[in-house]
Structures are given as structure tokens and as C-alpha cells.
Amino acid sequence: MLYAFLSSIFAAMTAILVKIGLSNINSNLATAIRTIVILIMSWIVVFYINSVNSINTIESLKNIDRKTLIFIILSGIATGLSWLFYFKALQIGEVNKVAVIDKLSLVFTIIMAAIFLKEALTLKVIIGIIMITAGTLIITL
């Protein structure tokens, strides 16, 4: 829960910081720059955590099976497309509307998890989906 909460705070900061940063730059170039920063940060974390835990990073990379690698790559493509569209939307739209619409990903995630991962769609979850969707419509329209 702590990590999820921290994630939401940094996601909010991302929207505000990128909106300010997009004033004089193409959104695709901004996405590419952000991606390079994330790439460097991610590898620093991998090597640091692995060195602290005495895990061989190269050996770990060699042991990734094909299915895992394919799905991680597909996830990376989906993330890249999401960021490209998000940055473009932030560049031309209002943060308070773009961020709310972006958070409809919660609804899509729950639905896709039910379809592909067979996760339960309880009455409570369905009511939550309806409320999130209604809230999005109220804020954006």
C-alpha cells in the first residue's frame, strides 16, 4: 500500500512537472528524454539492489525465459505508447482533465484483469468502476 501511495504521488508530480516542461518542446522529444532518464535510473537501481543483495545481474538476465521476456517487451511498448499519448494530451490540454481521463486506466485495468487474468468482478468492484467513470465524466464535461 505504501508503494502504491508513493506511486500515485509521483504520478501526480509527473503530470505537473511535464506540463511545465512541455511549453517549448515537442511532446515526442520530451517523452524520449524522460525515457532516457528512466532507463538510467532503472539500471542504477538494478545494479545497486543486486549488489546489496549479492545477486549477479548478468546471470539474472540470462535466466529470463522467452515468455517472460515477450510480455515484458509488450508491456514496455504499451508503456511507451501510453507516455507518447499522455505527453501529447498534456501539451495541448488541461492537466486537471488529462490526468483524470488518464486515470480511466484503472477501469480498463480492472476489466482486462477480469478478462485475461480471470480476476473477480465483485459487486463492490463494479460499483467502483461505475463511480470512477461517472467521476471522470463529471470532471471532464
N, C-alpha and C positions, 0 to 999 in steps of 0.2 A: 504494500500500500504506500509506503514511504517513497519508493522509486517511482510509482505511478504518479503520485502527487508532485514530486520534483519534475517529472517529465512534463506535466501539464503547465507548471510554472515556466520552465524553459521554452516550451512551445509557445506560450503567450509572449515571452520576451522575443522570440524569433520573429513573430508577426510584426511587432512594433519596430524592432531594430531593422528588419529588412524593408519595411515600408519607408523608413527614413533613408536607408541606403539606396533605395531604388530611384531616387529623384533624378539622378543624372547618368543612368546606366541602363543598358538593355537587360531585360529580366533574364534572358537565357545566359548572358555572360555572368550576371550576378549568381545564378544557380551554379554555374561551373566553378566560380571562385569559392562559393560556400562548400561545394562538394570536395574541392581540394583540401580545404581546412578540415572538414570532417574526416577525410581519408587519412590525413596526417595524424589528427587526434586519435583516431581509432587504432592505428598501428602503434602509436606510443602506448596506449592503454594495453593493447595485446601483449607487447613485449615487456612492459612493466609488470603487469599482473602475472604473466607467465614466469618472469624472472623471480618474482617474490615467491611464487608457488612452486618453483623449480620444475616447470613444465617446458618441454622442448617445443618451441613454436613451429619449427620446420617439421618435426615429426608429427605434430598435430595436424599440420596442413596435408601431409602425405596420407593421413588416415581418414580423410573425409571421403565418404562413399559418393558414388555418382548421383544417386537420388537426392541426397542432402545438398550437394553442390548445385544441382539443377534448380532446386527450389530456392536456394539462397540467391542464385543469379536472377531467377524470375522475380523474387522479392526486390532485389536491387533495381531491376528495370521498372517495376511498379513504383518504387520509391522515387526514382529519377523522374518518371513521368508526372507523379504527384507534385514534386517540387517545381518542375517547369511550369505546370498549370497554376500552382499556388502563387508562385512569384509573379507570373503574368497577371493573375487576378488581383494581387495586392498592388501591382504597379498602376492598374487602371481603375481599381475600385476602392471602396472604403474598408478599412481594416475591420470595423465592427460588423460588417456584412460578410466580407470574405471569410473571416475566421469562423463565424457561425456556420456558414454553408459548408466550409471545410470540415467542421466537426460532425456533419452528417455522416462522415466516415464511420462513426460509431454505429449508426443504424445499419449501414451497409456491411460492416464487420460482423455484427450480430447475425444478420440474415445469412451471410456467406458461411459463418461458423455453423449455423444450423444445417445448411445445405451440404457443405463439403466435409465438415468435421463431426456432423451428427450431434451437435450440442443442443441441449434442450431449449425450446422456446416456451417458457412458462407464461402464465397469465401476467405475472409481475413484469417479465421482460417485454412482453407485447405492449403492455400499458406504458412502459418506459420508452419504447420505440415511438409510440404514438405521441407521447408528450415531447420528446426531443424533436420530432418532425414538426409538431404544432409550434413549439417554441421557435424553431428555425424560421417557419413561415411568418410568425408574428414579428420577429425582429427584422426580417429582410423585406417584407412587403409594406 
